[in-house]
Amino acid sequence: MTLFEDPISFLLMSLGRLPAIIFALSFHEAAHAWMALKCGDDTAARMGRITLNPLAHLDPIGSIGLIFFFFGWGKPVPYVERNLRNPKWDAMLIAAAGPASNLILAAISGIAIRLLLPLAESGDDGALDRIILFLLFLFSWSLFLNLALCFFNLIPVFPLDGEKIVVGLLPYRQAIQYESLRQFGPMMLLLLILMGGPIVSKWVFLLSTPFAWLFAGTSVQGVFNLIAGTFHALWGS
């Protein structure tokens, strides 16, 4: 489904997944800020970033990208490295907190799907049934989006979280060498997205698959089918 093929359905689908996107991104950034505080730096905490209020985390352009194009970003969470108790290790923990938070939300979403599916299958087409279908739609999007955010952010290219995790795991000399590539990171990431989109998609799909089975008892394709099925049941097409 694209904007040009079916603009009404495209917009409905985009707006329907908005709550899942906003919460996933806010939880991700708040997790970074919380971990920074635990590691000794209160910069983000003083800026009010340990909150689920999306206004504290959403970047306007990045949010539009996430809603309509599946690629976007939130406001980076700042920290002062000299305030960290163990800068190299703590920077890795701060970075890892974001993807870990999305994995937690994916697990919660999968459990919700398991609980809601039997209710939807025994529905009576009344108002309660539509509420259950809408919740299934939201939690299915939440499962997929949180898995996608988690594993996309684990790509080891600056400024993604995966780069900082790799730096934290490498020996000191190799970590310094890897950090020296940061100046090329944004360009490398842009080229990867523009020219290696299928590779990125396969990376996310491959890593997401076992967790989709673990959390919701279905494949990633099954999650997509659930999104499409609940969408058409709610709004038709």
N, C-alpha and C positions, 0 to 999 in steps of 0.2 A: 504494500500500500504506500503510495507516494502522494505528495501534495497535489500533483498535476493529474493523477489518475482519479482520485476521489478526495477532493479537498475537505468535505464535511467530515468524513470518517477519519481522515488524517488528523484534523484538528481535534476531534473528539478523543481519539486515541492519545494524542499528545497531551491534552489537558487532563485526561483520565490518569495518566501515569505521573502527573505533576506532584501529588502528595508523596509518592514513593521516592521521587528524585530529591525533593526538598529535604525530606527527613534523612535519607541516606547521606546526602552531602553534609548536612548540619551535624549529624552524629559523627561522621568521619573527621571533620575539622575540630569538633569539640573534644574528640578522643586525643588528637594531637596535642591540644592545649592542656588537657588534663594530665597527660603523660609528661609534658614539659614541666608542669608544676611539681609532679612527683619526683622528677629528676633534679629539681633545685632551682628552676628558673620560673619566675612568676610574671614574665612580660605579657604573655598571652592572657593570663588570668586577670591582670590589671586592665587589659583592654576589653574585658568582658567576653572572651572567646570560649570560656567553659560554660556553654549554654546551648540549648537546642533551638533557640530563637534564630530562624534562618536569616534575619536581617543582619546578624553579626557575621555571617559566613558567606553569603551568596555574592558572587561577582556578577554584575548585570549581563555582560557579554557571555561569560562562561555559562551562566544559567540558561540563556537562550539557546546556546549550542547544545546543552544537555537535553533540553526539552524537544528540540526539533531535529537535531542531527546526531545524537548519541555521542557527542564529544564536547566536553566543557570542563569547567574548573570552578573551584571556590577560591575565596581569598586565602592566600598562604598564611599559615600560623607562624608568627615570628618567635624566635627564642634567642637569648644571648648565650653563646657557646661557653664563655668563660664562667658563667654561673652554674653550669652543669657540674655535677660531682665527678663524673667520668666522661668527658666530652665525646670521645669516639664511640663508646658503648651506648651512652645515653642518647646521642643523636640517632643511633640506629633504633633504639626503643621508641623514641618519639615518632620516627618515620613508620615503624611497624604498627603502631597503635591505630593508624588510620585504616589500613587493610583489615586488621584484626577486628575492628569495630564493624566493618561491613560484613565480615564473616559471621559475626554474632547476629546481626540483623537478618542475614540470609537464613540462619538456623531457626530464628523465631518465625520468620515468614514461612519456612517449610513446615514447621509444626502447625501453624495456623491453617495452611492448605490441607494438611492431613485431617485436621479436625472439621474443616468446613465442607470438604468434598462429600462425605456421607450425607450431610444436611442438604446440600444442593441436589444430590441425586434423588432424595426423597421429598423434594419440594412440591408445593401445590400451586405454583404459578401465581401466588399472591404477593402482597407487599413484602412479607418476610423473606420469600424466596428471592426477590429482586435485591434485597439488602445483602443476602448471603452471596449472590452472584457478584455484586459490586465489591464485596470484601474479598472474594476469590480473585477478582480482577486486580485489585490493589495489591494483595499479598503475592500474586504471581509476578506482577511487575517488580515488586519489592525484592523477591527472591532473585530474579534475573539481574536487576540493576545492581544489587549489592554484590553479587558474584562478579559481575562485569567490572564494577569499580575496584573491587579487591584485586583481581588478577591483572587488570590493566595497570593499576598503580604499582604492581610488582615488577613491571618491565624495568630492567636496570639501566635506565637512561635518565639523566638529570633533566627536568626537575621532579621526576616521579619518585615516589617513596622507595621503590626498588633500588635506586641508585644509592641512597643513603644506607640501606640495609646491607648492600654488597660492601660498601666502604667500611661499615662496622665489623663485618666478618673477615675482611682481608687483613693480613699482617701489615704492620705500620708502613713499610716502604711501598708495598703494592697499593695500599690504600691511598697514599699520597699521589702515586702515579695515576690511579683511577680518578681521583678528584681533579687532577689537572685537565681532564677531558670535559669538565663542566661547562667551560666556555662554548663548547660545541654542542652541548646537550639539547637546547631548545631547537636548533636547526636539525639535529639528528632525529629528534622526536617528530618534528613536522614532516620531514622526508619519510619517516617510517609510516606515518599515518596516511600521507598522500600517495606514496608509491608502494607501501607494503601493507595496505589495508587488509587484504586477505590473510596475510601472515598474522597480523594482530588479532583478527577475528578468530583464526584457528587456535592461537595461543589462549585466548580467553575461553573459547568453547571447550578446548581440551582440558584445561584446568578446572573449569566449572562443572564438567559432567559428573565426576564422582561425588561432588558436594551436592549437586541437584538430586542425585539418587539417595544420598545419605539423609538429606534434610526433608525432601518432599516425596521420596520414593518414585521419582520419575526422571526421565532424561531432560536435557536442556530443550530438546525439540518438544518434549511433552509439556514443558512449562510454556513454550510458545503456543502450542495447541490450546492450552488452558486459557491463555490470554485472549486468543482469537475467539474461542468458543464463548467465553463469558462476555466479550465485547459484542459479538453478534446477538447473543441472547438479550443483552441489555438495550442495545441501540439499533440492532438490525443493520443490514447492508444490502 
